[in-house]
Structures are given as C-alpha cells and as structure tokens.
C-alpha cells in the first residue's frame, strides 16, 4: 500500500449519502464530515428550514448537499426521500439511519400512541427506509448502511425502555440485514453511541447530564464530531471487509 491508496481508503468521492436526522447533533456532524470526504449528501430531518441551513453550510465549504424535509415515522415521506436522492444525484451509496426520538413514559403509563410514536421513528423508519433504498444500494455495488443505535440498548435503561427496546431491535436488524444483503454487496453495520453532547442529552436536567457523562470510563461526554471518524470508516472502503458489526463509541460506558 502506498500513500495514495491509503488516502483513498477514507474518501467518498463520487458517492451519494443519505443522513437522517442530519440537521443537528450526530447526524449533522456526519453529514458535514462525509461532504468534506467528497460525498454528495442528502440531509433529511423533520424541519425544512434546519435541513436547508445545513445544506447551505455544506455548500459554503465547497460541498454538495440536498435538503429533504422528512418525518421518519411517515412511510410515504421515506419513499419520497429515496426518490429525491436518486432524481438529484443518480443513486445512493451510503445510508445513515440516525434520526430518533427519545420519548419516555414510565412503565404502567405506556400508551399505544406513545409506543407507536417511539417504534415508528426508532425502528420501523430505518427498516423501511433501507428497504426503499435497496434498489439503489444494490446498483451501487459498494453500498453501506450505518444504523445509529445506542449504548442504551445494552444497559438497564429505566424510563427509556421504549427507546432502548427499539435500539436493541435495530441491532438485531443490523445483523440480519448484513447476512441477507451481503450477496448484493451491501454492508450493514451499526454504531452505538454513549453520552454525546446533543440536544437529546441536553433535554435532561443538569445533574442527570453530569451523571450520564461521568458514567463512562473516560468520565466525560463526547462531542458529535467525535463520531465522524467511525462513521466515515464504516461508509468508506477502509471497512470493505466489515459487515454485521456494532461498534460502541461510548467512552467505555457499556464495558464499565
């Protein structure tokens, strides 16, 4: 291997990536990182203005991005998202299933509506979006699906049981789809973040945020940009022989 080949391993030139929840937090960091690595990026999240602002920020840095307002709980919007990506850029090579909601209801007070709201975004959305994108990912010949799960899938996640259950289900789907889609040359992997300094974490009281950060071996929360390197690895040729894997990026939270 020479330097040119090494540099190429982590490049995404000529590839198209959809990033859900791509207008803030982990999703935005990944979208911006992918654009800097040469990808054309499709930004999907519920708020059209936030998607447009993110796409504009990427364009100002010389990247190319498309904003598509999308609610992950609405199947027709997922199909439209895939169509918009293919119409604009001609295909899809990378799909990052990052969007989530952290709806919390104490056990004994779960409602069917709350359960459906949690599962539709955190589990059903990624599954069906991947299915809608399947023809384009197959045509790519180097497709990569990255499911963003959570350290909560492994922990005693009291009061966050719906979120944790959906994220654990996403890990099961990661393994199953890795097996099923390997003949199509599509790799499927997952990232399981711990405490990251995002709006989802900041919605907790300060004392809870501090406890979440100090629970990890590294005794701190991560910045969203610290997830980019792992996502880039899983999206690029650097991980060409990696599929069905879940990589914790949690400062040692789960092992502890």
Secondary structure, 3 states (H helix, E strand, C coil): CCHHHHHHHCCCCCCEEEEECCCCHHHHHHHHHHHHCCCEEEEEECCHHHHHHHHHHHHHCCCEEEEEECCCCCHHHHHHHHHHHHHHHCCCCEEEECCCCCCCCCCCCCCHHHHHHHHHHHHHHHHHHHHHHHHHHHHHCCEEEEEECCHHHCCCCCCCHHHHHHHHHHHHHHHHHHHHHHHHCEEEEEEEECCECCHHHHCCCHHHHHHHHHCCCCCCCECHHHHHHHHHHHHCHHHCCCCCCEEEECCCCCCC
